[in-house]
Amino acid sequence: MLCQQQGLKYEEAAERLNISPLTVQTHVKRALKSVRTYVKSHTDIAVILVILKLM
């Protein structure tokens, strides 16, 4: 959330959380992969989100 929503770099998020920047990177990559997988299997929801984003 710190990186994606607040725009922090991995290093900045890691400093706030007192963890390694590589740990932050790993978790972000895993989260994005999970979201992509979910959206691919639920394309009806993806279409609705795109339409709402365009409004």
C-alpha positions as CSV (number, residue, x, y, z in Angstrom):
1,M,0.0,0.0,0.0
2,L,2.8,2.4,0.8
3,C,4.4,1.9,-2.6
4,Q,1.2,1.6,-4.8
5,Q,-1.1,4.0,-3.1
6,Q,1.2,6.5,-1.4
7,G,3.9,6.5,-4.1
8,L,6.8,5.5,-1.8
9,K,9.9,3.8,-3.2
10,Y,10.7,0.4,-1.9
11,E,13.5,1.8,0.1
12,E,11.2,4.4,1.8
13,A,8.6,1.8,2.5
14,A,11.2,-0.6,3.9
15,E,12.5,2.1,6.2
16,R,9.1,2.9,7.6
17,L,8.4,-0.8,8.2
18,N,11.9,-1.6,9.4
19,I,12.4,-4.4,6.8
20,S,14.6,-5.0,3.8
21,P,13.8,-3.2,0.5
22,L,14.1,-6.6,-1.1
23,T,11.3,-7.9,1.2
24,V,9.1,-5.0,0.1
25,Q,9.8,-5.7,-3.5
26,T,9.0,-9.4,-3.1
27,H,5.7,-8.7,-1.4
28,V,4.7,-6.1,-4.0
29,K,5.5,-8.5,-6.8
30,R,3.5,-11.3,-5.1
31,A,0.5,-9.0,-4.5
32,L,0.4,-7.8,-8.1
33,K,0.7,-11.3,-9.4
34,S,-2.2,-12.3,-7.1
35,V,-4.3,-9.4,-8.4
36,R,-3.6,-10.2,-12.0
37,T,-4.5,-13.9,-11.5
38,Y,-7.8,-12.9,-9.8
39,V,-8.7,-10.4,-12.5
40,K,-7.9,-12.9,-15.3
41,S,-10.3,-15.4,-13.7
42,H,-13.0,-12.8,-13.1
43,T,-13.1,-10.8,-16.3
44,D,-16.6,-9.6,-15.6
45,I,-15.4,-7.7,-12.6
46,A,-12.5,-6.3,-14.6
47,V,-14.8,-4.9,-17.3
48,I,-16.9,-3.2,-14.6
49,L,-13.8,-1.7,-13.0
50,V,-12.7,-0.3,-16.4
51,I,-16.1,1.2,-17.1
52,L,-16.2,2.8,-13.6
53,K,-12.7,4.2,-14.1
54,L,-13.8,5.8,-17.4
55,M,-16.7,7.6,-15.7
